[in-house]
Amino acid sequence: MNQKNLAKLLQAVQTGSLSIPKALNQLRTLPFEDLGFASVDHHRELRQGFPEVILCEGKTSAQILAIAKKLLKSKGPFLATRTNPTIAKRLTRLHRHAVYHEMARIVAVSDQTRQLEGHIVIVTAGTSDIPVAEEARVTAEVMGSHVSTLYDVGVAGIHRLLDRQAILHEASVVVVVAGMDGVLPSVVGGLIDRPIVAVPTSQGYGANFGGLAPLLTMLNACSSGIGVVNIDNGFGAGCLAHRINAGMVSPSKKKKVR
C-alpha cells in the first residue's frame, strides 16, 4: 500500500464506487501481515517512501517466495537483495517486469512510470569492489535516483580519478566503495563539497581483516562530510544516498532522467 493507491481507495469510497466493507477488506493487511515466520510490513512505503526489502540471506526458498508474493501484490517497486541464481530464477517468474541483476545479487521490479531524479555518482577503488557498488547502484535506481558510475579509480593510480573528477562535482551525493587500505573516500572528500557515503569492502589480503581495516580507515578519515556504512553494505549505501539525493532535489529544479 502506497500513498497513490491509498488515495485511490479513499476516493472510491467517497464517490460510492467502492463499499466500506470492500475497502476494509483491502485495508485488512495494514499495517502488517503475519505469515508466522515473517510479519510483512505493508505500511512501510507510507512511512518511509519505499516498500519493505527482502534480505534473502538466511531465509529458505519457501520463505523468500512467500514474502515476495505478498509484497508484489502492492504493485509497487520491489527489491530482493543477496539472492543466488537459483532463487533469482524463481523470483523472476513471479512478475513479468522482475529483473535479476547478477553482479549486484538483486532481483528488482522498478516503477516503470517513475522518472529518475537528481544525480548519485558511485565510485570504486578497484574492479573487485564493483559487486558492492552494483548493489548500491541498483538499490538507488529502483528507489528513484539517477546514478552514474566511476569504477577502478583507486589511489594506486590516482591520475585515473583526477582525470575524471568533473563528474564528481555534478553529483548530489557520492558513494565511494573501497577495500584494501580504504583511503579513497578521504581523497574524494578532499576534492568536492558533496556528501559522501563510504562503503568498506571485504576485498583485500590478510591484514584487511575481512573489511575491518578499510572500515577503521574510513571512520578515521580526515576529510569532512563523510558517513560510513557497514562492510559490504551496498544496499545500505544506496538507500542512504537516495534519501540524501531526494532531499536535495527541490521541486523547482529537479533533474529528471528517463
C-alpha positions as a Python dict, from the first residue, in 0.01 Angstrom:
ca = {
    (1, 'M'): (0, 0, 0),
    (2, 'N'): (141, 339, -101),
    (3, 'Q'): (6, 694, -95),
    (4, 'K'): (-119, 677, -455),
    (5, 'N'): (-311, 353, -402),
    (6, 'L'): (-447, 465, -67),
    (7, 'A'): (-571, 793, -221),
    (8, 'K'): (-749, 597, -498),
    (9, 'L'): (-910, 374, -237),
    (10, 'L'): (-1037, 668, -34),
    (11, 'Q'): (-1166, 844, -346),
    (12, 'A'): (-1353, 528, -448),
    (13, 'V'): (-1522, 515, -108),
    (14, 'Q'): (-1601, 886, -128),
    (15, 'T'): (-1766, 856, -469),
    (16, 'G'): (-1953, 541, -371),
    (17, 'S'): (-1790, 318, -633),
    (18, 'L'): (-1641, 106, -355),
    (19, 'S'): (-1833, -5, -48),
    (20, 'I'): (-1693, 43, 301),
    (21, 'P'): (-1681, -337, 369),
    (22, 'K'): (-1479, -391, 49),
    (23, 'A'): (-1247, -105, 139),
    (24, 'L'): (-1196, -251, 485),
    (25, 'N'): (-1111, -585, 326),
    (26, 'Q'): (-838, -418, 118),
    (27, 'L'): (-703, -246, 429),
    (28, 'R'): (-714, -564, 636),
    (29, 'T'): (-342, -636, 599),
    (30, 'L'): (-236, -289, 713),
    (31, 'P'): (-4, -225, 883),
    (32, 'F'): (142, -576, 851),
    (33, 'E'): (54, -931, 752),
    (34, 'D'): (151, -1218, 979),
    (35, 'L'): (286, -1522, 792),
    (36, 'G'): (402, -1698, 1105),
    (37, 'F'): (769, -1689, 1011),
    (38, 'A'): (754, -1325, 895),
    (39, 'S'): (549, -1011, 957),
    (40, 'V'): (528, -847, 615),
    (41, 'D'): (525, -468, 659),
    (42, 'H'): (277, -336, 402),
    (43, 'H'): (279, 5, 573),
    (44, 'R'): (648, 80, 514),
    (45, 'E'): (611, 269, 187),
    (46, 'L'): (367, 508, 354),
    (47, 'R'): (618, 572, 635),
    (48, 'Q'): (950, 562, 451),
    (49, 'G'): (872, 611, 83),
    (50, 'F'): (975, 260, -27),
    (51, 'P'): (831, -88, 43),
    (52, 'E'): (993, -347, 264),
    (53, 'V'): (1304, -508, 108),
    (54, 'I'): (1376, -881, 131),
    (55, 'L'): (1720, -985, 255),
    (56, 'C'): (1742, -1335, 108),
    (57, 'E'): (2045, -1448, 307),
    (58, 'G'): (1945, -1678, 592),
    (59, 'K'): (1595, -1745, 457),
    (60, 'T'): (1466, -2060, 290),
    (61, 'S'): (1340, -2051, -68),
    (62, 'A'): (985, -2109, 54),
    (63, 'Q'): (1009, -1817, 296),
    (64, 'I'): (1151, -1582, 33),
    (65, 'L'): (888, -1670, -225),
    (66, 'A'): (602, -1638, 25),
    (67, 'I'): (718, -1292, 135),
    (68, 'A'): (778, -1184, -225),
    (69, 'K'): (428, -1285, -334),
    (70, 'K'): (275, -1073, -58),
    (71, 'L'): (492, -769, -136),
    (72, 'L'): (432, -791, -511),
    (73, 'K'): (57, -766, -457),
    (74, 'S'): (104, -397, -379),
    (75, 'K'): (211, -340, -743),
    (76, 'G'): (489, -107, -629),
    (77, 'P'): (868, -129, -669),
    (78, 'F'): (1032, -442, -529),
    (79, 'L'): (1379, -539, -411),
    (80, 'A'): (1519, -875, -300),
    (81, 'T'): (1886, -848, -204),
    (82, 'R'): (2164, -1106, -166),
    (83, 'T'): (1995, -1353, -397),
    (84, 'N'): (2160, -1652, -561),
    (85, 'P'): (2091, -1763, -920),
    (86, 'T'): (1852, -2039, -811),
    (87, 'I'): (1622, -1823, -603),
    (88, 'A'): (1658, -1537, -852),
    (89, 'K'): (1519, -1760, -1127),
    (90, 'R'): (1216, -1842, -914),
    (91, 'L'): (1160, -1480, -813),
    (92, 'T'): (1169, -1350, -1171),
    (93, 'R'): (883, -1588, -1255),
    (94, 'L'): (658, -1405, -1010),
    (95, 'H'): (647, -1077, -1205),
    (96, 'R'): (688, -1001, -1574),
    (97, 'H'): (899, -691, -1502),
    (98, 'A'): (1128, -860, -1249),
    (99, 'V'): (1497, -837, -1341),
    (100, 'Y'): (1788, -1030, -1194),
    (101, 'H'): (2099, -812, -1156),
    (102, 'E'): (2354, -1088, -1122),
    (103, 'M'): (2657, -885, -1010),
    (104, 'A'): (2451, -690, -757),
    (105, 'R'): (2278, -1013, -644),
    (106, 'I'): (1944, -834, -657),
    (107, 'V'): (1606, -915, -807),
    (108, 'A'): (1418, -591, -870),
    (109, 'V'): (1093, -459, -1007),
    (110, 'S'): (1113, -90, -1092),
    (111, 'D'): (830, 158, -1116),
    (112, 'Q'): (802, 185, -1495),
    (113, 'T'): (627, 523, -1475),
    (114, 'R'): (874, 696, -1244),
    (115, 'Q'): (1139, 935, -1375),
    (116, 'L'): (1478, 917, -1206),
    (117, 'E'): (1579, 1227, -1013),
    (118, 'G'): (1895, 1406, -907),
    (119, 'H'): (2238, 1252, -955),
    (120, 'I'): (2429, 999, -746),
    (121, 'V'): (2783, 906, -850),
    (122, 'I'): (2921, 571, -732),
    (123, 'V'): (3299, 533, -728),
    (124, 'T'): (3507, 222, -665),
    (125, 'A'): (3873, 187, -580),
    (126, 'G'): (3908, -138, -776),
    (127, 'T'): (3726, -380, -1001),
    (128, 'S'): (3688, -624, -711),
    (129, 'D'): (3472, -366, -532),
    (130, 'I'): (3217, -347, -817),
    (131, 'P'): (2971, -610, -683),
    (132, 'V'): (2912, -399, -370),
    (133, 'A'): (2891, -85, -583),
    (134, 'E'): (2638, -250, -813),
    (135, 'E'): (2424, -341, -513),
    (136, 'A'): (2425, 30, -422),
    (137, 'R'): (2354, 137, -782),
    (138, 'V'): (2056, -94, -836),
    (139, 'T'): (1914, -3, -495),
    (140, 'A'): (1934, 372, -557),
    (141, 'E'): (1793, 346, -910),
    (142, 'V'): (1495, 131, -809),
    (143, 'M'): (1425, 377, -528),
    (144, 'G'): (1415, 659, -783),
    (145, 'S'): (1760, 820, -816),
    (146, 'H'): (1962, 877, -1132),
    (147, 'V'): (2302, 708, -1092),
    (148, 'S'): (2636, 731, -1273),
    (149, 'T'): (2938, 509, -1202),
    (150, 'L'): (3313, 563, -1199),
    (151, 'Y'): (3488, 231, -1145),
    (152, 'D'): (3850, 132, -1075),
    (153, 'V'): (3994, 473, -990),
    (154, 'G'): (4176, 392, -666),
    (155, 'V'): (4474, 565, -513),
    (156, 'A'): (4725, 322, -668),
    (157, 'G'): (4662, 518, -989),
    (158, 'I'): (4518, 844, -862),
    (159, 'H'): (4554, 1008, -1204),
    (160, 'R'): (4256, 798, -1317),
    (161, 'L'): (4035, 977, -1065),
    (162, 'L'): (4182, 1324, -1115),
    (163, 'D'): (4133, 1299, -1491),
    (164, 'R'): (3758, 1240, -1444),
    (165, 'Q'): (3678, 1437, -1131),
    (166, 'A'): (3438, 1670, -1317),
    (167, 'I'): (3167, 1405, -1281),
    (168, 'L'): (3207, 1420, -901),
    (169, 'H'): (3120, 1789, -899),
    (170, 'E'): (2797, 1715, -1088),
    (171, 'A'): (2669, 1481, -816),
    (172, 'S'): (2424, 1548, -537),
    (173, 'V'): (2592, 1277, -332),
    (174, 'V'): (2887, 1043, -395),
    (175, 'V'): (2916, 681, -282),
    (176, 'V'): (3277, 562, -253),
    (177, 'V'): (3339, 187, -231),
    (178, 'A'): (3685, 56, -139),
    (179, 'G'): (3863, -237, 20),
    (180, 'M'): (4237, -281, 79),
    (181, 'D'): (4356, 34, 265),
    (182, 'G'): (4017, 208, 225),
    (183, 'V'): (4164, 556, 178),
    (184, 'L'): (3971, 657, -136),
    (185, 'P'): (3676, 824, 46),
    (186, 'S'): (3915, 1061, 222),
    (187, 'V'): (4077, 1150, -110),
    (188, 'V'): (3741, 1214, -278),
    (189, 'G'): (3629, 1410, 28),
    (190, 'G'): (3924, 1643, -20),
    (191, 'L'): (3820, 1719, -379),
    (192, 'I'): (3449, 1801, -353),
    (193, 'D'): (3188, 1966, -130),
    (194, 'R'): (2926, 1693, -172),
    (195, 'P'): (2814, 1450, 100),
    (196, 'I'): (2997, 1118, 74),
    (197, 'V'): (2877, 772, 171),
    (198, 'A'): (3179, 547, 227),
    (199, 'V'): (3149, 169, 192),
    (200, 'P'): (3430, -59, 312),
    (201, 'T'): (3453, -393, 135),
    (202, 'S'): (3599, -725, 242),
    (203, 'Q'): (3830, -730, -61),
    (204, 'G'): (4195, -743, 43),
    (205, 'Y'): (4474, -957, 182),
    (206, 'G'): (4507, -1094, 537),
    (207, 'A'): (4561, -769, 727),
    (208, 'N'): (4244, -636, 565),
    (209, 'F'): (4065, -849, 828),
    (210, 'G'): (3762, -907, 609),
    (211, 'G'): (3698, -535, 564),
    (212, 'L'): (3774, -420, 918),
    (213, 'A'): (4091, -235, 811),
    (214, 'P'): (3918, -13, 549),
    (215, 'L'): (3623, 35, 787),
    (216, 'L'): (3854, 182, 1052),
    (217, 'T'): (4032, 393, 790),
    (218, 'M'): (3701, 540, 671),
    (219, 'L'): (3581, 606, 1026),
    (220, 'N'): (3906, 794, 1086),
    (221, 'A'): (3901, 986, 755),
    (222, 'C'): (4048, 1335, 784),
    (223, 'S'): (3818, 1479, 515),
    (224, 'S'): (3486, 1617, 638),
    (225, 'G'): (3137, 1528, 519),
    (226, 'I'): (3189, 1150, 511),
    (227, 'G'): (2942, 899, 652),
    (228, 'V'): (3034, 530, 672),
    (229, 'V'): (2811, 223, 639),
    (230, 'N'): (2891, -134, 734),
    (231, 'I'): (3128, -369, 550),
    (232, 'D'): (2997, -475, 206),
    (233, 'N'): (2668, -293, 274),
    (234, 'G'): (2593, -177, -79),
    (235, 'F'): (2219, -180, -12),
    (236, 'G'): (2253, 47, 290),
    (237, 'A'): (2476, 285, 96),
    (238, 'G'): (2235, 300, -197),
    (239, 'C'): (1938, 363, 32),
    (240, 'L'): (2115, 638, 226),
    (241, 'A'): (2247, 803, -91),
    (242, 'H'): (1898, 801, -241),
    (243, 'R'): (1748, 967, 66),
    (244, 'I'): (2016, 1237, 64),
    (245, 'N'): (1971, 1284, -311),
    (246, 'A'): (1592, 1303, -282),
    (247, 'G'): (1620, 1562, -6),
    (248, 'M'): (1849, 1779, -219),
    (249, 'V'): (1627, 1774, -528),
    (250, 'S'): (1391, 2067, -475),
    (251, 'P'): (1060, 2092, -669),
    (252, 'S'): (1192, 2398, -855),
    (253, 'K'): (1499, 2234, -1002),
    (254, 'K'): (1450, 1861, -1043),
    (255, 'K'): (1682, 1693, -1287),
    (256, 'K'): (1472, 1416, -1438),
    (257, 'V'): (1632, 1147, -1650),
    (258, 'R'): (1436, 889, -1846),
}
